[in-house]
Amino acid sequence: MSRPNPASSRVAASKGVSFTKSPVLAVRLPTWRSRVVLFVLFAAFAALAVRAVWLQGLSTQFLQKQGEIRYARTIELPATRGKIMDRNGQVLASSIPVKAIWAIPDDVLQAPPEKIRALARLLDMSEAELRKKLDSDRNFVYLKRQVEQDVADQIAQLKIDGIDTRKEYKRFYPQGEVMTHVVGFTNVEDVGQESMELAHQKTLVGQTGSRRVIKDRLGHIVEDIGAKHEPHDGKDLVLSVDSKIQYIAFTQLKAAVEKFAAKAGAAVVLDVHTGEVLALANYPSYDPNDRRKLTGAQLRNRVMTDSFEPGSTLKPITVALALDKGIVTPYTHIDTGNGRLTIKDRTISDTKAHHVINVQQVVEMSSNIGTSKIALSMPAQDMWEMFTKVGFGQQPKWGFPGAVAGRVRPYKNWRPIEQATMSYGNGISVSLIQLARSYLMFARDGDTIPLTFEKSHDLPQGQQIIKSQTARQMREMLEMVVTGKDGTAKQAQVPGYRVGGKTGTAYKVENGRYPIPRKYIGSFVGIVPLSAPRFVIAVMIDEPTQGGRFGGQVAAPTFAKVAENALRAMNVPPDSTVTEIVAPTGNEGEAM
């Protein structure tokens, strides 16, 4: 029997009992579990590798772009809007640099209350209104646009975190309400809203530039990156309007509306030689620099957008057609009877019985019956074609927003009574500028030209409407309306100048009918100086309520004042030795 090895006993004593020898501590794991664990670890490392390839290889551009969005910004560099000037280079509209104040709401709200109050005061708003703007979940809000530079500097001195500015431009109109219906205005985005600002938006606005920058969380520019594209300023616009004549027309029109307690008024001055619009005035008007109390009545451009029945101002066109066709001469006699003419169940009347008068007297006395008889001697188609040739019922192509076409019904539907009433301006509608343009054929020896609101350097090609002889005959008749014993426009006379024109008075149409009590529109269209025509001037007074209602009483004297001052302003030499006008006789009314 062998003895136990002392060394083995010591090892056993020092190390204890082997795990493999203990049935309790023995580990028995199946082989497949270790393989599953190994596979899971391998799959995880493979997924991480695929994800790394995806992020660092395939998605690099996308991720870089997303990162750049969080710190890089494209700053718009606004272009300066082009100036608008009158024909003599006087500025009518220009852009001045201002600031847009914007904020990061969360940062601004951390500012001390006294700074919030000071900011509200500088922005011209209440503290409650300011806090309402800042109560937003967005990280960018505009507090106020088009803030003057000195106010923006004071805001910057408050040193409120989260407040910053952006450069922009504000439109300034030096002539205010005088020129506003010609020039128009822009909104806070520098987009034209009315008149020439709207019509020439594309050329005036220019092209904005841009620059790429890095901004910190507070919106401060840290660094410029990328390319910088310089802005291209808009082109200047030179209008046909003359500031001196525009001021004359506006002030005289305003005085007339106030004198006759009228609802509104309008006036337009045309250059006979070029077709340029030298003045376009409306009243009531508004200041485009301060539109906080702007109303629809102030905004309406009545010269261009309002159509009305022209009344007796249309009689010369009917008479000119008959003269041109050889149906009558200036001395052909017309029997107007006792002042009443019945056509079927409708009666046309004059202000009084004129009995037998010649064609020249028909125009001078403004006889409805005489004009109706002349019209009924012609085919309806001929009258319709004449109205169309001078532009009535046709959409204007003058490049002015909102210009109306007026209304001329198809001649095939005219009844005799309708042909008669249209011959003296009832049952047809035109705008004031259309009416003024129609008289160019009398001033230009029978032809007419397009109108333009831009300064013209070339004489336009005319379209012959009537014979030159007919135009000269009509000028003589129109002069008798102003200077004749029975003329209806004695108050249109201008000392030192020969004047020819025609008055018009019409019932105002509302909702397709004549309201009761009657409302009136008084108008006058004139040519001056008659020996060498330079201007065609048209005036319309809407709803005069005191001092007269006929065109000869309200529109003719306004024409005279506009014409007198415009002729002197343009240094047009006198063509008459008459220095005192004929006193009105009370015959300024015309049949309606």
SEMI-326008 format. One record per residue (C-alpha): residue number from 1; x, y, z. Coordinates in Angstrom, 3 decimals. Layout:
<sites>
> num x y z
> NUM X Y Z
...
</sites>
This chain:
<sites>
> num x y z
> 1 0.000 0.000 0.000
> 2 1.467 3.275 -1.144
> 3 1.861 6.306 0.979
> 4 0.141 9.564 0.140
> 5 2.332 12.130 -1.555
> 6 2.845 15.048 0.823
> 7 3.232 17.557 -2.054
> 8 -0.099 16.598 -3.606
> 9 -1.811 16.943 -0.298
> 10 -0.425 20.452 0.116
> 11 -1.658 21.552 -3.315
> 12 -5.093 20.200 -2.643
> 13 -5.222 21.939 0.667
> 14 -4.110 25.279 -0.768
> 15 -6.355 25.332 -3.839
> 16 -9.382 23.763 -2.404
> 17 -11.647 21.369 -4.184
> 18 -11.632 21.474 -7.993
> 19 -14.868 22.717 -9.632
> 20 -14.873 19.830 -11.950
> 21 -14.826 17.528 -8.967
> 22 -17.903 19.207 -7.364
> 23 -21.247 18.085 -8.746
> 24 -22.900 21.304 -7.489
> 25 -20.499 23.752 -9.188
> 26 -20.055 21.917 -12.410
> 27 -21.108 24.019 -15.522
> 28 -23.037 22.196 -18.135
> 29 -23.907 24.563 -21.195
> 30 -25.132 23.346 -24.543
> 31 -22.874 24.075 -27.500
> 32 -25.556 25.874 -29.591
> 33 -25.976 28.709 -27.048
> 34 -22.408 29.830 -27.396
> 35 -22.809 29.802 -31.124
> 36 -25.920 31.959 -30.938
> 37 -24.125 34.510 -28.778
> 38 -21.239 34.555 -31.198
> 39 -23.601 35.103 -34.124
> 40 -25.443 37.967 -32.390
> 41 -22.169 39.719 -31.644
> 42 -21.059 39.279 -35.232
> 43 -24.407 40.598 -36.571
> 44 -24.179 43.656 -34.307
> 45 -20.695 44.493 -35.507
> 46 -21.863 43.986 -39.118
> 47 -24.823 46.360 -38.610
> 48 -22.543 48.972 -37.123
> 49 -20.204 48.600 -40.072
> 50 -23.081 48.993 -42.566
> 51 -24.395 52.011 -40.668
> 52 -20.949 53.579 -40.659
> 53 -20.637 53.065 -44.407
> 54 -24.112 54.545 -44.894
> 55 -23.424 57.632 -42.789
> 56 -19.847 58.291 -43.847
> 57 -20.142 57.237 -47.463
> 58 -23.568 57.300 -49.024
> 59 -25.267 59.994 -46.885
> 60 -22.399 62.423 -46.558
> 61 -23.906 65.175 -48.700
> 62 -27.322 64.949 -47.058
> 63 -25.901 65.092 -43.557
> 64 -23.597 67.942 -44.399
> 65 -26.535 69.843 -45.838
> 66 -28.614 69.229 -42.723
> 67 -25.788 70.418 -40.571
> 68 -25.279 73.489 -42.687
> 69 -28.942 74.379 -42.366
> 70 -28.408 74.804 -38.645
> 71 -25.694 77.400 -38.936
> 72 -25.495 78.668 -42.536
> 73 -27.851 81.303 -43.891
> 74 -28.431 82.945 -47.261
> 75 -28.853 86.675 -46.736
> 76 -30.842 88.482 -49.392
> 77 -29.249 91.682 -50.646
> 78 -32.140 93.911 -51.746
> 79 -31.912 95.845 -54.989
> 80 -32.815 99.521 -55.043
> 81 -36.100 100.101 -56.851
> 82 -35.794 102.426 -59.833
> 83 -36.838 106.051 -59.507
> 84 -39.949 107.441 -61.159
> 85 -39.498 110.917 -62.612
> 86 -41.599 113.414 -64.496
> 87 -40.759 114.536 -68.026
> 88 -38.368 117.196 -66.685
> 89 -36.412 114.856 -64.408
> 90 -38.160 115.789 -61.170
> 91 -38.283 112.786 -58.837
> 92 -41.795 111.508 -58.144
> 93 -40.865 108.282 -56.343
> 94 -37.590 107.077 -54.850
> 95 -36.395 104.441 -52.393
> 96 -34.745 105.302 -49.087
> 97 -32.866 102.734 -46.927
> 98 -34.682 101.587 -43.800
> 99 -34.519 98.612 -41.444
> 100 -36.727 95.643 -40.697
> 101 -36.617 94.759 -36.982
> 102 -36.799 91.020 -36.276
> 103 -36.424 88.920 -33.153
> 104 -35.756 85.484 -31.666
> 105 -38.714 85.457 -29.214
> 106 -37.251 83.182 -26.523
> 107 -34.111 85.322 -26.217
> 108 -35.902 88.681 -26.252
> 109 -38.316 87.626 -23.511
> 110 -35.332 87.126 -21.199
> 111 -34.590 90.865 -21.363
> 112 -35.400 93.121 -18.375
> 113 -38.967 94.554 -18.391
> 114 -37.695 98.127 -18.740
> 115 -35.917 97.229 -21.986
> 116 -39.078 95.550 -23.325
> 117 -41.023 98.726 -22.579
> 118 -38.378 100.879 -24.259
> 119 -38.426 98.596 -27.318
> 120 -42.223 98.831 -27.557
> 121 -42.049 102.616 -27.366
> 122 -39.484 102.813 -30.176
> 123 -41.582 100.475 -32.329
> 124 -44.627 102.705 -31.748
> 125 -46.689 99.926 -30.212
> 126 -47.957 98.985 -26.764
> 127 -46.041 96.594 -24.553
> 128 -48.958 94.164 -24.708
> 129 -48.878 94.232 -28.511
> 130 -45.130 93.609 -28.523
> 131 -45.395 90.681 -26.100
> 132 -48.157 89.199 -28.239
> 133 -45.800 89.233 -31.241
> 134 -43.096 87.596 -29.120
> 135 -45.485 84.929 -27.840
> 136 -44.624 82.614 -30.698
> 137 -43.211 79.124 -31.043
> 138 -41.159 80.238 -34.035
> 139 -37.519 81.176 -33.726
> 140 -37.888 84.198 -36.052
> 141 -40.547 86.924 -36.124
> 142 -40.718 90.370 -37.668
> 143 -41.525 93.034 -35.111
> 144 -41.823 95.935 -37.572
> 145 -40.950 96.630 -41.177
> 146 -39.618 99.813 -42.777
> 147 -38.282 101.407 -39.600
> 148 -36.370 104.663 -40.029
> 149 -32.596 104.423 -39.603
> 150 -32.427 106.671 -36.517
> 151 -35.062 104.568 -34.735
> 152 -33.196 101.372 -35.673
> 153 -30.016 102.861 -34.165
> 154 -31.830 103.584 -30.893
> 155 -33.125 100.002 -30.815
> 156 -29.603 98.702 -31.328
> 157 -28.414 100.776 -28.355
> 158 -30.784 98.832 -26.090
> 159 -28.507 95.781 -26.632
> 160 -31.308 93.245 -26.284
> 161 -30.210 89.687 -27.074
> 162 -32.239 88.219 -29.927
> 163 -32.992 91.557 -31.661
> 164 -31.486 92.140 -35.081
> 165 -32.147 94.200 -38.207
> 166 -32.376 93.576 -41.916
> 167 -31.725 96.182 -44.586
> 168 -34.622 97.037 -46.867
> 169 -36.048 100.026 -48.719
> 170 -39.050 102.249 -48.261
> 171 -40.698 104.159 -51.099
> 172 -40.953 107.916 -50.698
> 173 -43.255 110.127 -52.773
> 174 -42.204 113.812 -52.649
> 175 -45.414 115.188 -54.209
> 176 -47.805 113.249 -52.006
> 177 -51.483 113.435 -52.901
> 178 -50.908 115.612 -55.970
> 179 -49.265 112.867 -58.023
> 180 -50.443 109.698 -56.316
> 181 -53.020 108.581 -58.909
> 182 -50.333 108.731 -61.593
> 183 -47.469 107.153 -59.672
> 184 -49.269 104.742 -57.326
> 185 -47.491 103.092 -54.395
> 186 -45.761 99.895 -53.240
> 187 -46.349 97.596 -50.262
> 188 -43.823 96.631 -47.554
> 189 -42.417 93.966 -49.865
> 190 -41.598 96.681 -52.410
> 191 -44.184 95.369 -54.870
> 192 -46.185 97.920 -56.882
> 193 -49.862 98.090 -55.979
> 194 -51.319 100.889 -58.104
> 195 -50.782 102.926 -61.273
> 196 -47.239 103.187 -62.684
> 197 -45.675 101.388 -59.711
> 198 -47.807 98.376 -60.618
> 199 -47.647 98.716 -64.406
> 200 -43.825 98.811 -64.468
> 201 -43.143 96.468 -61.551
> 202 -40.828 94.174 -63.511
> 203 -38.484 96.907 -64.732
> 204 -38.568 99.027 -61.577
> 205 -37.912 96.274 -59.046
> 206 -34.495 95.138 -60.300
> 207 -32.872 91.846 -59.230
> 208 -31.957 90.999 -55.643
> 209 -28.517 89.671 -54.691
> 210 -27.405 87.209 -51.997
> 211 -24.508 86.172 -49.759
> 212 -23.877 82.997 -47.720
> 213 -22.882 83.452 -44.081
> 214 -22.503 81.502 -40.849
> 215 -24.627 82.721 -37.950
> 216 -24.520 81.828 -34.282
> 217 -27.542 80.995 -32.141
> 218 -28.272 84.675 -31.554
> 219 -28.327 85.430 -35.257
> 220 -24.990 87.211 -35.351
> 221 -22.876 86.768 -38.481
> 222 -19.706 84.858 -37.647
> 223 -18.189 84.288 -41.069
> 224 -18.845 84.784 -44.793
> 225 -18.928 81.579 -46.835
> 226 -19.580 80.844 -50.469
> 227 -20.080 83.311 -53.287
> 228 -21.639 86.739 -53.082
> 229 -24.061 87.784 -55.841
> 230 -24.381 91.537 -56.167
> 231 -27.899 93.007 -56.562
> 232 -28.885 94.797 -59.764
> 233 -30.893 97.974 -59.210
> 234 -34.134 98.591 -61.077
> 235 -34.389 100.881 -64.075
> 236 -35.600 104.453 -63.715
> 237 -38.904 105.397 -65.335
> 238 -39.512 108.777 -66.980
> 239 -43.191 109.643 -67.264
> 240 -44.945 111.975 -69.678
> 241 -46.474 113.910 -66.807
> 242 -45.350 117.476 -66.149
> 243 -45.236 118.257 -62.413
> 244 -46.216 121.904 -62.928
> 245 -49.308 121.076 -64.982
> 246 -50.186 118.210 -62.637
> 247 -50.103 120.561 -59.652
> 248 -52.261 123.083 -61.495
> 249 -54.829 120.460 -62.457
> 250 -54.981 118.965 -58.975
> 251 -55.303 122.215 -57.040
> 252 -57.964 123.630 -59.372
> 253 -59.910 120.366 -59.304
> 254 -59.772 120.216 -55.513
> 255 -61.008 123.802 -55.291
> 256 -63.910 123.008 -57.657
> 257 -65.011 119.907 -55.728
> 258 -65.033 121.900 -52.499
> 259 -66.736 124.933 -54.076
> 260 -69.587 122.938 -55.594
> 261 -69.819 120.493 -52.648
> 262 -69.362 117.625 -55.077
> 263 -68.745 114.000 -54.334
> 264 -65.610 113.856 -56.494
> 265 -63.881 115.241 -59.540
> 266 -61.375 114.287 -62.222
> 267 -59.269 116.072 -64.820
> 268 -56.821 115.092 -67.556
> 269 -54.522 117.129 -69.809
> 270 -53.274 115.696 -73.131
> 271 -50.521 116.933 -75.443
> 272 -52.086 117.299 -78.893
> 273 -48.818 116.698 -80.771
> 274 -47.511 113.597 -78.987
> 275 -50.469 112.021 -77.211
> 276 -48.598 112.331 -73.912
> 277 -50.640 112.550 -70.723
> 278 -49.347 115.742 -69.107
> 279 -51.617 115.617 -66.064
> 280 -54.061 113.187 -64.497
> 281 -55.789 114.409 -61.342
> 282 -58.459 113.006 -59.056
> 283 -60.094 114.287 -55.923
> 284 -60.544 113.021 -53.243
> 285 -56.959 111.858 -53.110
> 286 -54.566 110.447 -50.491
> 287 -50.966 110.718 -49.329
> 288 -49.081 107.571 -50.429
> 289 -46.501 108.208 -47.694
> 290 -49.155 107.651 -45.011
> 291 -51.914 105.247 -46.010
> 292 -53.190 104.344 -42.553
> 293 -56.570 106.008 -43.191
> 294 -56.863 105.223 -46.909
> 295 -60.427 104.704 -48.156
> 296 -61.825 103.288 -51.379
> 297 -63.121 106.682 -52.489
> 298 -59.621 108.158 -52.160
> 299 -58.033 105.238 -53.995
> 300 -60.313 105.375 -57.049
> 301 -58.667 106.703 -60.182
> 302 -61.795 108.192 -61.722
> 303 -60.030 109.384 -64.870
> 304 -59.189 105.805 -65.818
> 305 -61.505 103.418 -63.976
> 306 -64.877 105.200 -63.819
> 307 -67.196 105.147 -66.798
> 308 -70.157 107.495 -67.107
> 309 -72.644 108.766 -69.645
> 310 -70.842 111.668 -71.348
> 311 -73.975 113.595 -72.208
> 312 -73.690 116.504 -74.635
> 313 -69.899 116.223 -74.955
> 314 -70.683 113.457 -77.469
> 315 -72.729 115.707 -79.779
> 316 -69.697 117.036 -81.716
> 317 -68.720 113.467 -82.641
> 318 -72.180 112.772 -84.081
> 319 -72.210 116.071 -85.960
> 320 -68.660 115.513 -87.264
> 321 -69.714 112.164 -88.723
> 322 -72.635 113.742 -90.584
> 323 -70.397 116.557 -91.866
> 324 -67.744 114.117 -92.983
> 325 -70.263 112.011 -94.905
> 326 -71.708 115.071 -96.607
> 327 -75.149 114.626 -95.065
> 328 -75.137 118.143 -93.632
> 329 -73.054 121.328 -93.714
> 330 -72.526 123.773 -90.843
> 331 -75.365 125.852 -92.247
> 332 -77.906 123.120 -92.987
> 333 -81.160 123.996 -91.258
> 334 -82.717 121.647 -88.721
> 335 -86.276 122.107 -87.476
> 336 -86.241 121.437 -83.743
> 337 -89.879 122.498 -83.415
> 338 -91.250 123.534 -80.055
> 339 -88.522 121.775 -78.097
> 340 -90.059 118.288 -77.965
> 341 -89.623 115.314 -80.272
> 342 -91.563 112.062 -79.794
> 343 -90.192 108.808 -81.183
> 344 -92.854 106.136 -80.704
> 345 -93.592 106.247 -76.965
> 346 -90.504 108.236 -75.894
> 347 -90.037 111.992 -75.944
> 348 -86.791 113.920 -76.380
> 349 -86.715 117.523 -75.228
> 350 -84.534 120.641 -75.310
> 351 -84.209 123.228 -72.557
> 352 -86.411 125.499 -74.654
> 353 -87.914 125.743 -78.139
> 354 -85.221 126.621 -80.703
> 355 -87.436 126.106 -83.793
> 356 -85.366 126.191 -87.017
> 357 -81.623 126.413 -86.390
> 358 -78.568 125.434 -88.407
> 359 -76.091 122.687 -87.556
> 360 -73.610 125.126 -86.027
> 361 -76.333 126.361 -83.683
> 362 -77.254 122.777 -82.812
> 363 -73.793 122.425 -81.308
> 364 -73.693 125.935 -79.828
> 365 -77.090 125.605 -78.133
> 366 -76.587 121.924 -77.342
> 367 -79.860 120.819 -78.894
> 368 -80.839 117.208 -78.230
> 369 -83.528 117.305 -80.904
> 370 -81.220 118.732 -83.570
> 371 -78.523 116.141 -82.799
> 372 -81.097 113.319 -82.793
> 373 -82.458 114.307 -86.210
> 374 -78.932 114.433 -87.631
> 375 -78.171 110.999 -86.141
> 376 -81.354 109.409 -87.472
> 377 -80.401 110.522 -91.000
> 378 -77.438 108.101 -90.860
> 379 -77.211 104.307 -90.602
> 380 -76.698 103.055 -87.039
> 381 -73.654 101.121 -88.228
> 382 -71.895 104.339 -89.259
> 383 -72.335 105.805 -85.785
> 384 -71.140 102.608 -84.134
> 385 -68.044 102.537 -86.344
> 386 -67.265 106.168 -85.489
> 387 -67.552 105.474 -81.747
> 388 -65.304 102.453 -82.151
> 389 -62.664 104.329 -84.152
> 390 -62.249 106.967 -81.452
> 391 -61.859 104.215 -78.843
> 392 -65.247 103.983 -77.135
> 393 -66.083 100.470 -75.960
> 394 -62.519 99.312 -76.693
> 395 -60.096 98.066 -74.065
> 396 -57.392 100.756 -73.725
> 397 -53.809 99.733 -74.485
> 398 -52.026 102.510 -72.660
> 399 -50.265 100.317 -70.110
> 400 -52.265 101.735 -67.211
> 401 -53.772 99.220 -64.745
> 402 -57.526 99.263 -64.311
> 403 -58.381 101.342 -67.384
> 404 -61.966 100.554 -68.388
> 405 -63.327 100.009 -71.892
> 406 -66.671 101.696 -71.378
> 407 -69.754 100.353 -73.121
> 408 -71.152 100.707 -76.630
> 409 -73.933 98.271 -77.497
> 410 -73.864 96.461 -80.889
> 411 -75.576 98.621 -83.511
> 412 -77.790 95.747 -84.714
> 413 -79.751 95.997 -81.467
> 414 -80.278 99.757 -81.584
> 415 -83.858 101.002 -81.758
> 416 -84.455 104.472 -83.272
> 417 -84.890 106.027 -79.822
> 418 -81.620 104.455 -78.679
> 419 -79.747 105.728 -81.721
> 420 -81.153 109.182 -81.014
> 421 -80.222 109.235 -77.318
> 422 -76.733 107.831 -77.951
> 423 -76.095 110.648 -80.411
> 424 -76.125 113.073 -77.461
> 425 -74.370 110.840 -74.952
> 426 -77.082 108.850 -73.174
> 427 -77.105 105.061 -73.244
> 428 -73.345 104.906 -73.826
> 429 -70.556 104.978 -71.235
> 430 -66.953 106.164 -71.512
> 431 -64.103 107.075 -69.194
> 432 -62.903 110.662 -68.939
> 433 -59.598 109.869 -70.624
> 434 -61.402 108.147 -73.519
> 435 -63.553 111.228 -73.932
> 436 -60.493 113.499 -73.943
> 437 -58.734 111.333 -76.528
> 438 -61.763 111.436 -78.852
> 439 -61.329 115.224 -79.138
> 440 -57.798 114.786 -80.478
> 441 -59.295 114.290 -83.936
> 442 -60.712 117.831 -83.797
> 443 -57.421 119.280 -82.537
> 444 -55.233 117.297 -84.976
> 445 -57.023 117.978 -88.254
> 446 -58.958 114.745 -88.323
> 447 -56.557 112.058 -87.105
> 448 -56.021 110.524 -83.674
> 449 -52.965 109.016 -81.978
> 450 -52.342 106.582 -79.127
> 451 -51.926 107.968 -75.625
> 452 -48.812 107.338 -73.586
> 453 -47.824 107.776 -69.938
> 454 -44.108 107.651 -70.725
> 455 -42.108 110.541 -72.102
> 456 -42.147 110.372 -75.892
> 457 -39.192 111.284 -78.097
> 458 -40.839 110.578 -81.452
> 459 -44.048 111.846 -82.992
> 460 -46.556 108.978 -83.269
> 461 -48.251 107.952 -86.493
> 462 -51.855 109.148 -86.609
> 463 -54.962 107.309 -87.815
> 464 -57.251 109.440 -89.943
> 465 -60.821 109.447 -88.623
> 466 -62.413 112.429 -90.366
> 467 -61.330 114.825 -93.103
> 468 -59.128 117.801 -92.216
> 469 -61.821 120.168 -93.429
> 470 -64.358 118.518 -91.119
> 471 -61.999 118.954 -88.157
> 472 -61.548 122.648 -88.941
> 473 -65.306 123.137 -89.244
> 474 -65.808 121.431 -85.891
> 475 -63.230 123.673 -84.201
> 476 -65.189 126.698 -85.379
> 477 -68.396 125.237 -83.948
> 478 -66.688 124.351 -80.661
> 479 -65.442 127.936 -80.404
> 480 -69.021 129.190 -80.727
> 481 -69.971 127.029 -77.730
> 482 -67.529 129.132 -75.684
> 483 -67.912 132.583 -77.251
> 484 -71.265 132.522 -79.033
> 485 -74.313 134.433 -77.828
> 486 -76.176 131.215 -77.104
> 487 -73.137 129.151 -76.147
> 488 -73.314 126.924 -73.073
> 489 -69.662 127.312 -72.014
> 490 -68.987 131.026 -71.615
> 491 -67.159 130.323 -68.358
> 492 -64.592 128.255 -70.288
> 493 -63.069 131.369 -71.864
> 494 -59.386 132.100 -71.215
> 495 -58.127 135.700 -71.581
> 496 -55.652 135.978 -74.454
> 497 -56.453 132.566 -75.961
> 498 -59.035 131.136 -78.305
> 499 -60.873 128.216 -76.759
> 500 -63.166 125.601 -78.245
> 501 -64.998 122.851 -76.393
> 502 -68.263 121.264 -75.394
> 503 -70.168 121.003 -72.163
> 504 -71.910 117.869 -70.964
> 505 -74.492 117.208 -68.261
> 506 -75.902 113.759 -67.656
> 507 -77.974 111.969 -65.086
> 508 -75.847 109.641 -63.031
> 509 -76.569 105.931 -63.442
> 510 -76.578 103.740 -60.325
> 511 -77.276 100.002 -60.451
> 512 -78.415 100.270 -64.061
> 513 -80.982 103.031 -63.541
> 514 -81.346 106.727 -62.795
> 515 -81.934 107.192 -59.044
> 516 -84.548 109.494 -57.565
> 517 -83.748 112.233 -56.701
> 518 -81.564 112.760 -59.755
> 519 -77.799 112.931 -59.417
> 520 -75.705 114.747 -62.024
> 521 -72.287 114.601 -63.634
> 522 -71.103 117.855 -65.204
> 523 -68.252 117.716 -67.720
> 524 -66.359 119.794 -70.237
> 525 -63.810 118.904 -72.921
> 526 -61.852 121.727 -74.511
> 527 -59.074 122.518 -76.978
> 528 -56.633 125.380 -76.453
> 529 -55.264 127.499 -78.086
> 530 -57.649 126.966 -80.963
> 531 -55.500 128.557 -83.695
> 532 -52.639 126.111 -83.020
> 533 -53.983 123.430 -80.632
> 534 -51.583 122.371 -77.887
> 535 -53.766 120.872 -75.148
> 536 -56.938 118.855 -74.885
> 537 -58.276 119.220 -71.342
> 538 -61.215 117.279 -69.920
> 539 -62.881 117.932 -66.554
> 540 -65.606 115.968 -64.779
> 541 -67.422 116.994 -61.567
> 542 -69.354 114.177 -59.905
> 543 -72.576 115.037 -58.051
> 544 -72.267 118.814 -57.568
> 545 -74.815 119.933 -54.970
> 546 -74.418 123.704 -54.763
> 547 -73.590 126.545 -57.153
> 548 -74.890 124.702 -60.234
> 549 -75.071 121.239 -61.716
> 550 -74.565 121.780 -65.468
> 551 -71.225 121.203 -67.132
> 552 -71.096 124.851 -68.180
> 553 -71.432 125.921 -64.544
> 554 -69.118 123.488 -62.731
> 555 -66.673 121.942 -65.227
> 556 -66.172 124.798 -67.722
> 557 -64.768 127.309 -65.195
> 558 -62.464 124.611 -63.797
> 559 -61.215 123.947 -67.331
> 560 -60.561 127.665 -67.818
> 561 -58.401 127.904 -64.698
> 562 -56.427 124.780 -65.565
> 563 -55.941 125.938 -69.174
> 564 -54.921 129.490 -68.253
> 565 -52.237 128.377 -65.798
> 566 -50.999 125.510 -67.979
> 567 -50.590 127.766 -71.028
> 568 -48.563 130.242 -69.015
> 569 -46.479 127.503 -67.377
> 570 -45.567 126.118 -70.811
> 571 -44.994 129.593 -72.331
> 572 -47.579 129.069 -75.065
> 573 -47.988 132.398 -76.921
> 574 -51.464 134.015 -76.877
> 575 -53.548 133.772 -80.049
> 576 -56.255 136.289 -79.202
> 577 -56.447 139.956 -78.280
> 578 -59.439 139.351 -76.011
> 579 -58.453 140.157 -72.435
> 580 -61.865 140.051 -70.762
> 581 -64.147 137.062 -70.874
> 582 -67.829 137.345 -71.716
> 583 -69.946 137.359 -68.584
> 584 -72.217 134.299 -68.137
> 585 -75.842 134.869 -69.135
> 586 -77.386 131.946 -67.310
> 587 -77.641 129.840 -70.485
> 588 -74.924 127.418 -69.397
> 589 -77.403 124.566 -69.093
> 590 -77.878 122.006 -71.819
> 591 -80.638 119.563 -72.562
> 592 -80.274 116.132 -71.001
</sites>
